[in-house]
Amino acid sequence: MGYILTTNKLTKTYGNKDAAKDIDIHIREGEIYGLIGRNGAGKTTIMRMLSRLSNPTSGTISLYGKEGKEAKKYFSSIGVLIESPGIYPNLSAFENLKIKSIAFGCYSKEYVNSLLELIGLENTGKKPAGSFSLGMRQRLGIGLALVGDPKLIILDEPINGLDPQGIVEVREMLEKLRDEKHITIMISSHILDELGKLADSYGIIHEGKLIDEFSTQDLSTRCGQYVLINSTDNDAAVKALKAAGYNNIEINSEKNVIVNEKLDESDKMIKALVNAGVGVKEAFVKNVSLEDYYLSVTGGHHNG
């Protein structure tokens, strides 16, 4: 499957500061692409440039392989939800979608009802959007981004602040858009556990630069699994494990011993520790999570 959007050295400078520098992003058609980074890392800056809400200082954006003037006609096929949804609080979900549909020249009652069904708000009737839950307002915001039937939608933190039920509802809706409507989705989120359940590919933004880009399959191949051991004495545990022939060992930020080799020998590792008089509180084989990998490549604590 080809790329729907790519960038080449995309840069945005404010004064002497590069908010985003030399960004090369590759988004495949029909996938969910997760953009990861701390607050202030440059995620929103990048999304604003991709959606033409902000002009790049330098660099290029390619849509369907077209750049410059040739790409202009394709930018209308991008739907956007950046920051708070532009919702009229005194109007119903239907009326909000109707207004934007009229502006886009695609209004019909059937069209708006199909959007309401797609975002799971078909039963809200005349209830004003201002009285919606945060999750319902986010879904309406995504519905507004879908007006005009875009091929690509860009969503900045659409699950931020939602309760667990709201997160599940938005996640299921986005999966439906990808799987049934074949809409390509770019999404940023601080909630890496949820993003890990949703996205097909990822880009990590750190201090204004794209430091890694990978797929879910890449993550599994690169990181795989490790044995996590919670012991009573880490120094003694490391010494005992090395004496038993295990050398690829580290201690993580939670003060657990990590063994990155011979995962099928976790029972032997425990035996070696017990024989050395080291207490073992727990030990198990753990899959590397998206958050684990994010922390390993950014070299710091996740703050968001």
C-alpha positions in Angstrom: 0.0 0.0 0.0 1.4 3.4 -1.0 1.9 6.6 1.0 -1.0 9.1 1.1 1.2 11.7 2.8 4.9 12.3 3.1 7.1 15.3 4.1 10.6 16.2 3.2 12.6 18.3 5.7 9.5 20.0 7.0 10.5 22.9 9.3 8.7 25.6 11.3 10.7 28.3 12.9 9.5 30.9 15.4 12.2 33.6 15.8 15.3 31.7 16.6 13.6 28.5 17.7 12.8 25.6 15.5 9.4 24.2 16.7 9.8 21.4 14.2 13.0 20.7 12.3 13.7 18.6 9.1 10.6 16.3 9.6 10.3 13.4 7.2 7.0 11.6 7.8 5.5 8.7 5.9 1.8 7.9 6.3 0.5 4.9 4.4 -3.0 5.0 2.9 -5.6 3.2 5.0 -3.6 3.1 8.3 -3.8 4.8 11.7 -0.5 6.7 12.3 0.3 7.6 15.9 2.4 10.7 16.6 4.1 10.5 20.0 5.9 13.2 22.0 5.9 15.2 25.2 4.1 18.5 25.5 6.0 21.1 23.5 7.8 18.4 21.4 6.3 19.8 18.2 3.3 17.4 17.5 0.7 20.1 17.1 3.0 22.3 15.1 3.5 19.4 12.6 -0.2 18.7 12.5 -1.0 22.3 11.8 1.4 22.4 8.9 0.0 19.1 7.5 -3.5 20.5 7.6 -2.5 23.9 6.1 -3.5 25.8 9.2 0.2 27.0 9.4 2.7 27.5 6.6 6.0 25.7 6.9 9.2 27.9 7.1 10.8 25.4 4.7 10.4 21.8 3.4 7.7 20.2 1.4 4.5 18.2 1.9 3.5 15.6 -0.6 0.0 14.2 -1.0 -0.5 11.2 -3.3 3.0 11.8 -4.6 2.1 15.4 -5.6 3.9 18.5 -4.3 3.4 22.3 -4.5 0.6 23.5 -6.8 -0.2 19.9 -7.9 -0.9 18.9 -4.3 -3.2 21.9 -3.5 -6.3 20.2 -4.8 -5.7 17.2 -2.5 -5.6 19.3 0.7 -9.4 19.6 0.6 -9.4 15.8 1.2 -7.9 16.3 4.7 -10.3 16.6 7.7 -8.9 18.2 10.9 -9.6 18.2 14.6 -6.9 20.2 16.3 -7.4 21.6 19.8 -11.1 22.0 20.9 -13.8 21.1 18.4 -15.6 24.1 17.0 -19.0 23.2 18.2 -22.1 25.5 18.6 -23.1 24.5 22.2 -26.8 25.6 21.8 -27.3 23.5 18.7 -27.9 19.7 18.4 -25.3 17.3 16.8 -27.5 17.2 13.7 -27.6 21.1 13.4 -23.8 21.4 14.0 -23.1 18.9 11.2 -25.8 20.5 9.0 -24.1 23.9 9.1 -20.7 22.6 8.1 -22.3 20.3 5.4 -24.0 23.4 3.9 -20.7 25.3 3.9 -19.1 22.3 2.1 -21.9 22.0 -0.4 -22.8 18.4 0.6 -25.9 18.8 2.8 -28.8 16.5 2.8 -30.7 15.1 5.7 -29.6 11.6 4.7 -25.9 12.6 4.6 -26.0 14.2 8.1 -27.8 11.2 9.5 -25.2 8.9 8.0 -22.5 10.9 9.7 -24.4 10.8 13.1 -24.6 7.0 12.8 -20.9 6.7 11.9 -19.9 8.6 15.1 -22.5 7.0 17.3 -24.6 10.1 18.0 -27.7 9.1 16.0 -29.9 9.0 19.1 -29.1 12.4 20.5 -32.1 14.1 18.9 -32.4 17.8 19.8 -30.2 17.6 22.8 -27.8 20.7 22.7 -24.2 19.8 22.1 -23.2 21.9 25.1 -24.7 19.3 27.4 -22.9 16.4 25.8 -20.2 14.5 27.8 -16.6 15.2 26.8 -16.5 11.9 24.8 -19.6 12.8 22.9 -18.2 16.2 22.1 -15.0 14.7 20.8 -17.0 12.3 18.6 -19.0 15.2 17.3 -15.7 17.0 16.6 -14.5 14.0 14.6 -17.8 14.0 12.8 -17.2 17.6 11.8 -13.8 16.6 10.5 -15.5 14.0 8.4 -17.8 16.4 6.6 -16.9 16.4 2.9 -15.7 12.8 3.0 -12.0 13.3 3.5 -9.5 10.5 2.7 -7.2 11.6 5.6 -8.2 13.0 9.0 -5.7 14.6 11.4 -6.7 14.4 15.1 -4.7 16.1 17.8 -5.2 14.5 21.3 -8.8 13.3 20.6 -8.8 11.0 23.7 -7.1 13.4 26.1 -9.2 14.0 29.2 -11.7 11.3 28.4 -12.9 8.7 31.0 -12.2 5.0 30.2 -15.6 4.5 28.6 -15.1 7.6 26.4 -11.7 6.4 25.3 -13.1 3.0 24.3 -15.9 4.7 22.3 -13.5 6.9 20.4 -11.1 4.1 19.8 -13.8 1.8 18.4 -15.1 4.6 16.2 -11.6 5.3 14.7 -11.1 1.6 14.1 -14.5 1.6 12.3 -13.4 4.6 10.1 -10.2 2.8 9.1 -11.6 -0.7 8.6 -15.0 0.1 7.1 -14.6 3.5 5.5 -10.8 3.0 4.6 -10.0 6.5 6.0 -6.4 7.2 6.8 -6.0 8.7 10.3 -3.1 10.6 11.9 -3.6 10.9 15.7 -1.5 12.3 18.5 -2.0 11.1 22.1 -0.3 11.1 25.5 -2.0 7.9 26.4 0.5 5.5 24.9 -1.2 2.4 26.2 -4.4 3.3 24.2 -2.4 4.4 21.2 -0.6 1.1 21.2 -4.0 -0.7 20.9 -5.0 1.5 17.9 -2.2 2.6 15.6 -0.5 0.7 12.8 2.5 2.9 12.6 4.2 5.5 14.8 6.4 8.6 14.7 8.3 9.8 17.8 8.8 13.5 18.0 11.4 14.7 20.5 12.6 18.3 20.9 11.2 19.3 17.5 12.7 16.4 15.6 11.3 13.1 14.3 13.7 10.6 16.0 12.1 7.4 14.9 9.3 6.0 12.7 8.2 2.4 12.9 5.2 0.0 12.5 3.6 -2.2 15.1 5.5 -5.1 13.5 8.8 -3.2 13.7 8.2 -2.6 17.4 7.7 -6.3 18.1 10.8 -7.2 16.0 13.1 -4.6 17.5 12.0 -5.0 21.1 10.4 -8.4 21.5 10.3 -9.5 25.1 12.4 -9.6 28.3 12.5 -11.3 31.7 11.5 -8.9 34.5 12.7 -9.8 38.0 11.7 -8.0 41.1 14.3 -9.0 43.7 15.2 -8.0 47.3 18.8 -7.1 46.3 19.4 -5.9 42.7 23.2 -5.8 42.9 23.3 -9.4 44.3 20.8 -10.5 41.7 22.9 -9.1 38.8 26.1 -10.7 40.2 24.3 -14.1 40.6 22.8 -13.9 37.1 26.2 -13.0 35.5 27.8 -15.9 37.4 25.2 -18.2 35.9 26.1 -17.0 32.4 23.6 -14.2 31.7 25.3 -11.0 30.5 22.6 -8.9 28.8 21.2 -7.4 32.1 20.1 -4.0 33.1 18.1 -2.3 35.9 15.1 -0.3 34.7 13.7 3.0 36.1 11.3 1.0 38.4 14.4 -0.7 40.0 13.6 -4.1 38.5 16.2 -6.4 36.9 15.8 -6.9 33.2 17.3 -9.8 31.3 17.3 -9.4 27.5 18.4 -12.9 26.6 17.5 -16.6 26.9 13.9 -15.9 27.7 13.0 -19.5 27.8 15.4 -20.0 30.8 13.5 -17.8 33.3 13.1 -20.8 35.6 16.9 -21.3 35.6 17.4 -17.6 36.4 15.1 -17.9 39.4 17.0 -21.0 40.6 20.3 -19.2 40.3 19.0 -16.3 42.3 17.5 -18.5 45.0 20.7 -20.6 45.3 22.6 -17.3 45.7 20.3 -16.3 48.6 18.6 -13.5 46.6 14.9 -13.1 47.4 12.6 -13.1 44.3 9.3 -11.2 44.7 8.2 -11.8 41.2 9.6 -12.9 37.8 7.9 -13.1 34.4 8.4 -12.7 30.7 7.1 -9.2 29.6 6.4 -7.8 26.2 8.0 -4.5 25.5 5.2 -1.9 25.3 5.0 1.2 23.2 5.7 3.3 26.3 8.8 1.2 27.1 10.1 1.8 23.7 9.3 5.5 23.7 11.2 6.0 27.0 14.1 4.0 25.7 14.6 6.2 22.6 13.9 9.5 24.2 16.0 8.7 27.2 13.7 10.2 29.8 10.5 9.9 31.7 7.2 10.1 30.0 5.4 13.2 31.3 2.1 13.1 29.8 
